[in-house]
Each structure stands twice: as C-alpha cells, then as structure tokens.
C-alpha cells in the first residue's frame, strides 16, 4: 500500500535503511525525551540516538550556545586549524574531565564518528608498538569501517565488509565460557610462550559494557586483570567508550569505578552534547607517535560541535548534580526491569546505569516487545547476536516522572507480548 508520507524514502533511499523499518512514522520535531511526528503524535524516546543524545533532544542550554555561535558567524569548518571554539573545548575537557582524574592523555580529533575514533586508536597502537595484531572480544562491536569491523564480533556486520578482515584475534569476553576455564588462561599462555605461533599483539580493545553485543557488562575484577595482563606484556589497552561513555553508565568514563588507566580511549556519540558529529581519540603522550598530517580527515574540526560540547561539559560536569540524577534514574529503571523480568522465566537484567535492559530466553520476545512498545508510542531497540535483549537508553537528564511514564509504556508492551495481566492502574 502506498503511503505518500514515506514513498520518497522507499523509492529513493538505499535498502540499507534500518530504524525506519521498525518505526514507520515521519518525525518532525523533538524535545527532551520526546519525538513528535509531523501529525503531532508524541513518542517517548528511550533510544536517544543510539546514545548520541545523552542530554535529550534540543537541550535548551546547548541550543542557545549553538544559535549564538552560528548567528555570530562563528567558524564552522576548520580542518585542524586553531579556533577559539576548539581552544575552549580543550580547556573545558582538560579542566573538568582529565585533570580531576589525573589523566595526561593527549586529544586527537579523528573525524565525525565513533568508527573514526576506533580506526585512529588501532592505527595509533600499531604505530606506537610496531606490531600488527589487535585482540578483541566475543560479541564486541566497534564500528562499520574495515579496521573496526575486524575487531567486531557480529557475523552479519562483518560479512558486509566483502573482503577478508585482517590482523585481529578474538578472545572470550567476561563470562563467555561460564566460568569453565580461567578468564585469561589462553591469552596468558600464548603471550608468554614464544612457541605458541601467535605474535604478541599491539593492543587489546574492549567495551566495559557491550552496547550492541547484548548489554553484557564486564566485572571490575575481570577488567583489572585484563589491564594487568596487558601491562605485563607491553600490550596497549584500548577502551571503546563510544556508547558507554559521557555519563551513560553513571560516571563520565565507564571504567572509572574500576580504577582502570587505559592507554587509549575512544569517545563519540554524546561528546558534542547536541547530537552533532564529533569524536575523540585520547592517548597517553608516550603513544602519540604521529607525524604532522599522517592521519587526518576533512571533518575533524567541526566547531559547532566544539561549542555545544564545551557547554555540555560546563553545564553538566562541573558538579555532581547530573551524576546523582543518573544514579537515581538507574535505580528506578532497574526496579521496573525486575518487575518485567518476573513476568518471563529465565529473563535476565543486563547492563549498567542508563545503558540497561532485559535478555529473554526466547530470543523472539525482545523484538516483539520492541514492536509492541512502538504501538504504545515508546521507542526502544534490541541488542545482542540474536536481538534477544530489550535495550533501554533514556536521556541522562530525564526526570523521575518522565521515566516512570516511559516505563509504564514499556511494561504495558511487555505484558501484552508475554500474556501477563494488565498493569495495575493501566
């Protein structure tokens, strides 16, 4: 059946389009935790641009800074030239993020997206060590360009490369073998044995929470042992914080509570604060071994993103008010997810902070719940190798009342799919 509102998309846009197939409405405006269709219907957004909108849609404070900058004819595109907007971002990031955490990392602006940050991290590690291989983990996701795909576990996404993916070795993520063997027994053995036939890698790349891989959250002890193993063998540790960073798990970096000290860190998604394209690769000074211009990109100097990124840092990370809200909303989310989990035997809570969700034993349930949630005007996506996890990512600035209303929508959808009695008060 023809739909004049969407015909142009279906006839002219590539078949690769994805989210629109699950949410077949035309959105026109957005504010805070809500998106509105061109017909005026309101949808609660527990997707948040896949984590690019941690401060909500069209955040007033960030929008004001952006409009003022554009109205004053501020520089938009600058490659890697010096600009006032970049200077102010670097100053704010140093003052509010790096210095309080005792971090000496240099900052590279690799391009507009997370996969640019990952590609830069991989090249940095290989150049600094002179080694080629990178160890990654089962069910990892690090991006869609060739280097990032090589360290990604998802078979469907890897197949899209259309070419062999080189110089990467997979290892089991935390609890992948369900405790049947020592977590790092294999890596410890082959890295120490010159006869193993395996060369020492340049780096290990890891997500503390596997955002696309099923919301598996690594234990702090596992992550610390991984860091110790890397230090013992002179292997660089890369933490991919593209989705789990910028406050999503409760602290600015997802690894803070575990006391990790990564050699290289990737950030993107919400680093601009407003959903504008921006990415960072942070690296310790001793691995910043680049020659001028040796790695570059046309859009590595996106000044409007510097402006909103600076405003986000100075508004939300100069005190602990946002972190307190994240902690409270995460507790609220977990409590309601436990209620929903009780409706389906074998279901399991996953994730950390406001990057959380539910895994279901029946792998078809999560997608059914996501589809039913859309009918209740709630946007949620699924995660995991079989899309078996309902993934919840509301904005970090969401209020208690907004969160409760969205969780009512989620619970109602879950009860419908699971054949459970209606929610009390629904």
Buried (B, 14 or more C-beta within 10 A) or exposed (E): EEEEEBEEEBEEEEEEEEEBEBBEBEBEEBBBBBBBBEEEEEBBBBBBBBBBBBBBBBBEBBBEBBEEBEEEEBBBEBEBEEBEBBEBBBEBBBBBBBEEEEBEBBBBBBBBBBBBBBBBBBBBBBBBBEBBBBBBBBBBBBBBBBBBBBBBBBEEBEEEBEEEBEBBBBBBBBEBBEEEEEBBEBBBEBBEEEEEEBBBBBBBBBBBBBBBBBBBBBEBEBBBBBBEBBEEEEBBBBBBBBBBBBBBBBBBBBBBEBEBBBBBBBBBBBBBBBBBBBBBBBBBEEBBEBEEEEBEBEBBBBBBBBBBBBBBBBBBBEEEEBBEBBBEBBEBBBEBBEEBBEBBEEBBBBBBBBBBBBBBEEBEBBBBBBBBBBEBBBBBBBBBBBBBBBBBBBBBBBEEEBBEBBBBBBBBBBBBBBEBEEEEEE
